[in-house]
């Protein structure tokens, strides 16, 4: 097999390079999305916020909006 020179229009080369960059960016975004999704499943944000002295608001076990205070107290949001 012998190598033969190939001619490709410059605009086609530019388009191919741009497509490669786009696909690479999509892959990186998908990897970041997977990492963030995993962190959301494993990190207990209420505990992290309480340790920092922040009052959090979330749904309680009955589906009511509730304040979770850093001292462990809770109060319903009305």
N, C-alpha and C positions, 0 to 999 in steps of 0.2 A: 504494500500500500504506500502510495506516495502522497506527501502533503501538497496541497494546492492552495495558493493564496485565494482568499475569499474577500470580496468587496461587499461592504455593508454601508448603507447610507448613514451619514452622521446622525441624522434625526432618529433613525431606528436604534442606533447605539445609545443615544441619549434617552430614548423612551425605555429601552431595556434596563438601563442603569436606574432610572427613576422607579420603574416597577420593582426592581430588586430591593431598593431602599424602602419602598412602601410595604412590601411583604415582610421585610426585616422588622420594620416598625410595628406591624400588626402582631408579629410573633412576640416581640418584647412586651407589647401591651397585654397580650393574652397571658404571658407569664406573670406579669405584675398583678393582673386581675386574679389569677389563681392564688398568688401569695396573699393578697389582701383578703380574699374569701376565706382562706385557711386561718388567718389571724383573727378574723371576726368570729369564727367558730370556736376558737380556743382561748381568746383573751376575755376575761371578765371585766368589762369596762366599768361597771359600777364599783367594783372593788378598787380599781386603779384610781378612779375619780375620788372615792372616799378617802383613800390614802393621801391624796393631795388636798383634802379639805374642801372638795367641791360637792355641792348638792346635785344629785342627778334626778332626772324625771324619766320614768319608764312605766310600762304596764305591769300591774301586779298579777298574781295568779288568777284573779277574777276578771282581768281585762280592764281594770280601772287605772286611769292615769294617777300615779303616785309619786310623791317626792321621797327620795332616799337620801337622808341626811348623813353626813360624815360620821356622826356619833352612833349610827345604827338605827336611829329612830326613823319612822316613816309617817307620812301624812298625805291624805288624799288631796288631789287637786280638784278644786270645785269650779 
